[in-house]
Amino acid sequence: MNKPSTPPSPAPDRGFAYSKVFFEDLVDQALAHAKKLGATDAGAEASEGCGLSVSVRLGEIENVERNRDKSLGITVYSGQRRGNASTSDFSLRAIQQTVQAAYDIARYTAEDPAAGLPDEADIAQPEDQPGDLDLFFPWAIDSAQAAALALRCESAALQTSKKITNSEGASVSAQQAHFFSAHTHGFRGGYASSRHSFSVSPIAGKGAGMQRDAWYSSMRDATELASPEAVGRYAAERALSRLKSGRTATTQCPVLFESPLAAGLLGSLVQALSGGALYRKSSFLLDSLGKRVLPQHIDIFEDPFVKRGKGSSPFDDEGVKVRARQVVEAGRVQGYFLSSYSARKLGLPTTGNAGGSHNLVLRSRHTRASDTLDEMLRKLGTGLFVTELMGQGVNYVTGDYSRGASGFWVENGQIAYPVHEITIAGSMKDMLKGIAAVGADTYNYGSKTVGSILLDRMMVAGS
């Protein structure tokens, strides 16, 4: 038996402890050993993540944390049997033991007709991948500098008003990662990415009347973050606006979801249209391909190739080609979100969504540039403007929706008073079809971008 060759030195690369070349060799060693054991197919991924997180509270540093994680994952197929194992030990002996563990699992796992690597025709080749998507911007910040930014953010919140009486703290995070992945159907690829942020959570008022709120800024490039002072002041203004909250009477009325919460509604739609929920028949949108599930004025577009996009990627988590596509057109579902496995279970082609959606944008054909939040409140007329949701009250099998909420009661298009300790309820099918308007006040929440969403009617349970 030939001894595996020794991997190259893990030379640091762009602030990482390991180079891309080192990761490529680790992956190749794992795949070669899997084939030597008798695996019919195999895939492997080596990855590393590192970063700094600093939190402060009331002018004092509370926590400084540095993280550096590494992993080698291997998936082995013995026919239609699949096994998976991982290790954080990059020695040759550990790699071989991990591959052996994955192979042993595969040998004794039940056969699954849908198991296997992606079809070779679906694999992303170099010519299928765009140029640099600008996903990696390392932030050369130390703990003292991060603490100073967090303190500026919290100080701005505390100085906004004497009614800001306390703070749950502020934090700064600088994170970066890279990986290399390959499998025996011909895929090879990887890239580096970054995500940086700061946030603050001030408290307004005293005693039983205290109210808290929060805000944050998150970008791949730290130079594009909002100023810490702007984030602090806005978080404080949000907390102040909630003082003297009460409960409203139980009623049915129009409901306006603030844009960050509207992104959550879009997320619920994605969940219901995802392969795992569909083949398990645990979605309220079964067999919806080609059917209208949203009003005719609504379109949803997916684009994996947005420069610096938080949901951008040259390929999905399986190395499958991704493409820009219309997910919903004129309210009709044009495509699901499928990995190779879920696609096979459904008898459909993969959509390149192993790992999730890519830069979704929900738009209304009726939206105009003048549809600011103030204009959306005027369109709401008299009803509820929701700015916070609590709980996980979405039943994806039935579509039943019921969540705790707080926000503002609106009369004649003007905010009348803040409300809390209420519940909003409805059917997701009816809610999606009842989208009356989408604001131009777009907000990016991870891989989703949407403005505030006005629903024509929901049940509001209050006093």
Secondary structure, DSSP 8 states (H G I E B T S, - for coil): ------------BTTBSS-HHHHHHHHHHHHHHHHHHT-SEEEEEEEEEEEEEEEEETTEEEEEEEEEEEEEEEEEEETTEEEEEEES--SHHHHHHHHHHHHHHHHTS---TT-SS--GGGB--GGGS-S-----------HHHHHHHHHHHHHHHHTS-TTEEEEEEEEEEEEEEEEEEEETTS-EE--EEEEEEEEEEEEESSGGG-EE--EEEEESSGGGS--HHHHHHHHHHHHHHTTT-B----EEEEEEE-HHHHHHHHHHHHHHTBHHHHHTT--TTTT-BTSB-S-TTEEEEE-TT-TT-TT--SS-TTSB----EEEEETTEE---B--HHHHHHHTS---S-TT---SEEEEETT--TT--HHHHHHHH-SEEEEEEEES--B-TTT-EEEEEEEEEEEETTEEEEEEEEEEEEEEHHHHHHTEEEE-S--EEETTEEE--EEEEEEEEE--
